[in-house]
Amino acid sequence: MEFLSIISPLFLFLVVGGTFVGIIFGAIPGMTATMAVAVCLPLTYSLGLENGLALLLGLYVGGISGGLVPAILLGIPGTPSSITTTFDGYPMAQKGEGEKALRIGICASFVGGIVSLLALYLAAPSLAEFAIEFSYVEKFLIILFALTVMAALSTDLLMGIFSGFLGIFISLIGVYDISDGGNGKLRLVPPGTEYWLDSGFSLLPVLIGVFGLAAILDQAELGVPKGQSRGDVKIGKGSSFSFSVFKGQTVNLLRSSGIGTFVGILPGVGGSAASILAYSQAKTFSKKSANFGKGEPTGLMASESGNNGLTGGALVPLLSLGIPGDSTTALLIGAFTLQGIQVGPLFIGNNPDTWNAMIFAMLVANIAMFAMMYFAIRYFALVVTIPKHVLFPIILMMCVIGAYTINYGIMFDVWTLLIFGLFGWLAVKLRLEIAPFIIGFILGPSAEIYFVKSLESFGTLSIFFTKSWIAMLLWVLIIGSLTASIYLSRRQAKIAATG
């Protein structure tokens, strides 16, 4: 239990404080858990690895949970994973049962978080131990599978594939290092930028730009609709909340939490898919399916336990394979990068104290989230009244300062922030998929190294198909994910054409 030496008052304060700030970010429409982590990422450099992760994991758990506040009170998802929470939470609020709906959502979120944390604790070490045996060939195919899964579960298959490979393409800008099998020369560098781009675009300003600045630009463009006022938000009491509402819902909660955890393990899928799948399954198996969308607590429980189930699940591929489970865990790679630590199969074995500290931080964050939101939900509900013209300049300032200081004051990092902030804003309009792009950007250099090293070691492309049974299994999964996606997209097109 040496990791207990890491657990200090500062550690606990950062977990609880991060959870508090994350809830606020999640509760403000347009501000997400990803944005909270992106904005606070630079702070982790001075905190050290364990304390920095304590802050970020608190932000992660709080941000995902906080999205239920505007989803229920305003019918506006605070985070993408809260979309289905609006289906039944908002109708309950309209009936005067806002406080009851909030407490139901909070309890379901806590169950989802704990179930996913248990899955993380049990699954990640076993998967990492298995992955240690992987050669360069299997590592390359794992990354390829991650990219195809993201593409297959994107809104548009071809656009998802294109976005992923665009991320890889941009990640290869810079010097092709000799130690990686290259020739040491610059590549893909526009004339006049050689000095700045010899090492490519810095990861952290790119992440802050895409997830921080782009979100501000998008929300600023939307503005506040005329006649919309949030100063009169009332949560209402209606029928009082009782834990008896969960009677007979054990299967629903565990099934929805399990779905969220499984979706989280799939790289780059995201919380919206987790909550939608959990909600649809709850509706399918419910005896009150006709009430869904009209204020049915069962649907609210499924949505919130499903999206919080994502939190632990998304950390499984990150810590065992070095592949982010979603956009927020992609940002966590930045925290490890700042501390000079590489995540992957060896991480848990080489850093057992850090691993145990992360599990403890997630547990504390979930307990803190439940306690703060359950007992102080009326005060958190007031967050939705904060004017955006006050909030956005503060967030923008934090983004710029963070990008500038990450690499000890390099002005080009601020330009990187601006470039990728504009890119992230335009990408949505061009129907590009942000998650595949970012994870392609993160995994691109590793994919290239594994590909080149495989050829250096074995000298033939056939090795990618004949190296081992694991390689063959990965090819089956890659082809299966693409085939299933093509089938589903054609089926949806037929339904749309006949509907």
N, C-alpha and C positions, 0 to 999 in steps of 0.2 A: 504493500500500500504506500510505496514511496511517493506516488503522485499526490498524496494528501499534503505534502510539503509545498506543492504548487498552489493549493487552495488557500488563498489569503483573503483578508477583508477587501483588498482591491479587486481580486478576481471575482468575488461574489457581487461587489458593487457594479462591476462592469457588466456582468451577466444581467442583473436586475435592471440596471440603467439602460443597457442596450435593448432589453425587452420593452421597457417603457417607451423609449424613443421609437422603436420599431412599430409598436401599436399606434403611435401618433401618425407615423408615415402611412401605415396601412389604412388608417381611418380617414385620411384625407384623399378624396377621389383624385386619381392621377398620380399620387405618390405611392410607390410600391415597395415591397421588401427589397427588391433588387436595387432600387434607387437608394434606399437607406444604407445598404451595404456599400454601394458604390461611393456615396458621398463620404462615409466614415472610414473607408478603407485606408486612406493615408495616415490616419491616426494610429494605426496598428504598428507602424514602424518603430515608434518610440516606446510602445508598450511591451514589446517582446512577443514571442510566439503564443504562449498559452493565454496571456492576458488579452492579446489582440484577438485571438479566436473566441475567447469568452464574450467580448463585445460584439463581434460579428454574428456569432450564433444566437445571441440574445436578439439582435436586430432581425435576424432571419425568422425566428419563431414568432416574435412579436409582430413583425410586418405581415406575415401570412395570416395571423389571427385577427389583426386589426381591420382587415378588409371587410369583415362582416358588419361593422358599424354603419357605414354609408349604404351598404347593400340592403340592410334591413330598414333603416330609417328614411333613406332617400330613394331607394330603388336603383342606386348607382353603385356598381361593383368598385370597392376600394382597391382591389387587386384583381388581375385576370382570373385567379382561382376562385373568386367570390361570385362569379357570374350566376351560377345556379342557386346561390343563397338568396338572390333577389326574387326567385320564382315563388317561394313560399314565405320568406322572411318579410318582404315588403307588404304583401297582402295582410299578414298578421299585424304589422304596424298600423296599417290603414284601419284595422278593426279596433285599434286602441290597445293592442297586445304587444307593443314594441319592446317593453322591458322583458316580458316573458320570452319573446323570440330571441332577444339578445342573450339571455341567460341559457337558453337551450343551445344556441350556437356556441357559446363559450364552453359549456360542458362537453359538447361533441368535439370541439377543437382539441380539448385536453385529452380525450380518449384517443383521437387520431394521432396526436403527438407522441403519446406514451407507447402506443402499439408500434409506430414506426421506429421509435428509439430502440425498442426491444429487438426489432428486426435488424436494425443497424448493428447492434451489439453482437448479435449472433451470426449474422451473415458476412459482414465485412472481413473479419479475420480469416474465416474459412476460404472465402473467395480469393483473398490476398495470398494465402498459403498455396492455393492451387495455381495462381497466376505466376508465382515465382519460377515455376518450371517452364514458362513460355520462352521460346527463342524469339529472335527478331521477326521471324515469319509470322508467328501467332500474334505478336504485339501489333504488327502492321494490320493484320486482318481484324483484330479487335477494334482498332480505330476505324477501319473501313466499315465494319458492322455498325459502329456507333453512328457514323455519318449516314448510313442507309436507313437506320431506324428513325433518325431525326427527319430525314427527307420523306420517308414513308408515312410518318404521322403529321406531316405539315399539311397546311390547307391545300396546297398544290404540290404534287409530287415532283414535277420537273423544276418548279421554282425552288423547292426545298433542296434538291440536288444541286442546282445552280448556285444557290446561296452558300451551301457548304463548301463547294469547290472555289467560290469566289473568296471566301475566308481563307482557305488554304493558299490560294494564289497570292493574296496580299501579305500573308504571313511569311512568304518566301523572299520578300524584298530585303536586300542587304547583302552582306558578304557570305558566300558559300564556303564555310570553314573547311580547311583541309582535314581536321580531325573528324569531321562528319562525312568524309568521303568526297569532298568538293575540291575545287582548285584555288580557293582563297580569293576569288575575284568577285566584284560587285555584280549584281544582277537585278533586273527589273527596277532600276533606280533612274528616275527622270534626271536629265542634265541639270546641273546647278544645285542638286540636293545631295550630292555624294557625301558631304561632310556630316549631314544630319541623319542620313539613312544608311550609314554603313552597318548599323546593327538592326535595321528595320524600324518599324513603329514600336514604341514601348507599349507593353501590354496594358499597364494600369491606366494611362490616359485614354487608351482606346476604350477600355471597359467603362470608365467614368463618362466618356463622351456618348457612347451608344446608349447607356442605360440611365445616365443622369441628365446631361444637357438635352438629349433628344426628347426625353419625357417632358422637360420644361417647355421646349419649343412646341411640342404637340399640344400640350395643355394651354399654352399661351395663345396658340392659333384658335383653339376652340372658344376661349374666353368664357364669360358667364352669360348664359341666355337671358334675354330681357325678361324682366318680371320674376326672375328666379331669386328667391331670398332664402338664406339658410339660417337666418337669425331666429326664426320661429320654430326650429326643430323641437318636437316634443316626442318623448319616447312612450308616454302613456303607461298606465298601469294595467288596465283591463283586468282579465282574470289573473290572479296571482300565480307566480311560478311555484311549482312543486316538483321534486325529483321523481314523483310518481309518473310524470309524463314519459319517463324512460322505461317504464314497465313494459316488458315484451319487446324491447328494442335492442337487446343484446346482440342478436344475430345481425341486425342492420348496421349497428355501430362497428362491430368487428369486421363484417364484410366490406363496408365502405372504407374503413381504415386500411384493410389489407389491399384493396384496389388502389388506394392512394399511394401506399408504400410500393406496390409493384410498378405502378406508372412512374414513380419517382426513380426507381432503379433503371428504367429505360432512359438512355441519354437524351436530353434535350426535349422531352415531350412537354413538360410544364404542368402547372397546377390546374389550369383550365380543363385539360383533358382528364385529370384525376377526378375533379369534382363532377364533371359531366358524366363520366362513366359510373361513378358511385351513385349519382342521382338517378340515372336511367335504370340501373340495377334495382335500386330501392323501389322505384315506381313499378318495375316489372313484377317484383315479388310481393308487393304490398296488396292487402285486401281493400285498401282505400285509395287505389290508384286514381280514381275519378276526382279525388280531392286535391291531387297534386297540382300546384300552380294557383291554388285558391287559399293558401294559408295552412298547409298540412305540416305539422311538426316533424313527421317522419322524413320528408324531403329535405327539410332544413338540417336535420341531424346527419343525413347521408352526405350532403354537400360539404358541411364543415369538417366532419371526421375524415372525409376523402381528401380535401385539400390540405389539411394538417398532417395527414399520413404521408404526404409528399416530403416533409422536412427531413425525416430520418432516411427514407428510401433514396433520396437524391444524393446523400453522402456516401452510400454504399459503393457505387462505381468510382466516385472521386477518390476515396481513401484506399480502395483495393486495386484499382486499375489505373488511376490517374486520369480518368475520364469524367468530366462534370456531368452530373445528373440533370441539372437545369441551369438557367442563366445566373441564378444567385450563387450556386455552388461554383460556377465558373469564376465568379469574383473571388471566392475563397482561395482559389489558386493564386490570386494576386497576393494574398496575405502570406501564404507559404513562400512565394517568390521573394517578397520583401525580406524574409528571414533566411533566405538561402537554402530552403528545404524543398526537396522534390517529392511530390506525392506519387504513390504507385504501390506495387506489390510489396516493396520493402519498408514502406513507411510505418505500418503498425508494429512490425517486429523490431525496427530500429528505434522507434520512439514510443515505447509503451506508456510512459508517463503522460506524454501529450495526448495519446489516444484515450486514456482513461480520463484525463482532464476534459476532453471534448465531450465524452459521454456524460460526465457529471454536469458540465455546463448546459448541455441540452436538457437534462433532467431538471435542473434548477430553473432554466428558462421557461419550460412548460409549466412548472408549479407557480412561478412568478406571474406568468401570463394569466393563468386561471385566477389566482388570488386578486391581482390588480383589476382585471376586467370584471370579475364576478361582483366584487364588493364596491367598485368605483365606476361602474359602467355609465352612470348618469353624467359623470364628469368627462369621461372619454367621449361621450356623445357630443359634447360641445365643440370638439375638435373640428367637426365638419363646418363650423361657422367661421373658421379662420379665413380671411380674405386672401385670395391668391396673389394680389398685387403686393402684399406684405411678405408672403412666404417665398415666392419665386426668386426675388433678388438675393435673399439669404442663401438659398440653395445654390444659386448660380455662383455666388462668391465662394462658397465652400468647394464647389467643383473646380474652379480656377485655381484656388490656393492649393488644393490637393494635387492637381496635375503638375503645378509648378514645383512643388517641394518634394515630390516623390523621388526624383533623381537629382536632388540637391540643387535645384534652381536652374533647370534647362528650359529656356523660353520655347523651344520647339515642341516641348510636351504640351504647352498651352495651345499651340497651333494644332497639334494632334487631337487634343480635346475638341477644338472647334471643328476640325475636318470631319471627325467621326461623329460628332454631335449632329452636324448637318446631314451626314450620310444616314445616320439612324432615323432622322426625321423624314428624309426623302425615301428611305427604304420601304417604309410602311405604304407610302403613296404608290411606289412602284411594285408593290406586292411581293417584295423580297421577304424571306423568312429570317428574322434576326437571330433566333437560337441556333440554327444550323450555321449561320455565318460566323457567329462568335466562337462556337465550339470548333468549327473548322479552322479559325484563326489561331486558336490555342493549340490544337492538336496537329496542325499542318507541319511544323518543323519536326516533331517527333515522327510523324508518318513518313516524311522524307528520309530521315535518318534510318528508320527501321527498314525501309524499302531498299535503300542503297546498301546498308550493311548486310541484308539478306543476299543481295546479288554478289557482294564482295565475298561472302562466306561460301556460297554454293554455286554461283556462276551461271545460273539458268533460271528463267521465269517459271519453269515447271515446278520448282521447289515450293511455290505458293499453293500448289494443288496436291502435292504428294509428300509434304514434310511429315505430317502426323495425322492421327485421327482427329485431333483438335482442329487442325486447319480445315479438314474436310467438313467437320461439323459447323465451323464458322461460315464456310461457303454455303452450306445448306441454309443457315439462318439468314445470310445476306440475300440469297435468292428468294427465300421464303418471304422476307419482309417486303421486298420489292413486288413480288407477285401478288401478295395479299393487298398491297396498296393499290396496284393497278386494278385489281378486281373490285375493290370497294369504291374506287373513284368512278369506274364505269357504271357500277350499280347505282351510285348516287346520281350520276348524270341521267340515267334512264328514269329514275324516280322523278327527278326534276322535270324531265321532258314530258312525262305522262301526267305529272301533277299540276 
